[in-house]
Amino acid sequence: MGKYRGGRINEELKREISSIIRSDIKDPRIDSMISVTDVNVTKDLRYAKVYVSIYGKEDKKEETISILRSSAGFIRKEVGRRVNLRFTPEIIIELDSSIERGMHIDSLLNRIKER
C-alpha cells in the first residue's frame, strides 16, 4: 500500500467517523463538542487509532472518552457499511491533548516574553 493510498484511507475514515459521532451516536450523556483530529490506520488495515479532542468541562472529558470507547463497536459497524474496504479496521479511540499542550506552551512563551 503506497503512502498516498494510506493518507486517503485515513482522511476518508476521519470524515466518516466524525460524521458518525456527530449525528449517529445518540447518548444523552455526551454534552461536549467532540472533534476527530486524526486517524492512523495500520498498513494491514486491521486497526485504526482515532484521536479525538473534547471541548468542555474537564470532569466530563473522562466520561465522554469512556462513552466513545464503549461505542467503538457501533462506530466500526457503521464504518463498515459506509466505506468499502476489504477489512473493517478495529477502532481504538485515544484522547488527543495536543491542543491543550499547545496552549500551555503558548502561555509559557508569553510569560517569557513579558519578562
C-alpha positions, 0 to 999 in steps of 0.5 A, a space after each residue: 500500500 503506497 503512502 498516498 493510498 494510506 493518507 486517503 484511507 485515513 482522511 476518508 475514515 476521519 470524515 466518516 467517523 466524525 460524521 458518525 459521532 456527530 449525528 449517529 451516536 445518540 447518548 444523552 450523556 455526551 454534552 461536549 463538542 467532540 472533534 476527530 483530529 486524526 486517524 492512523 490506520 495500520 498498513 494491514 488495515 486491521 486497526 485504526 487509532 482515532 484521536 479525538 479532542 473534547 471541548 468542555 468541562 474537564 470532569 466530563 472529558 473522562 466520561 465522554 472518552 469512556 462513552 466513545 470507547 464503549 461505542 467503538 463497536 457501533 462506530 466500526 459497524 457503521 464504518 463498515 457499511 459506509 466505506 468499502 474496504 476489504 477489512 473493517 479496521 478495529 477502532 481504538 479511540 485515544 484522547 488527543 491533548 495536543 491542543 491543550 499542550 499547545 496552549 500551555 506552551 503558548 502561555 509559557 512563551 508569553 510569560 517569557 516574553 513579558 519578562 
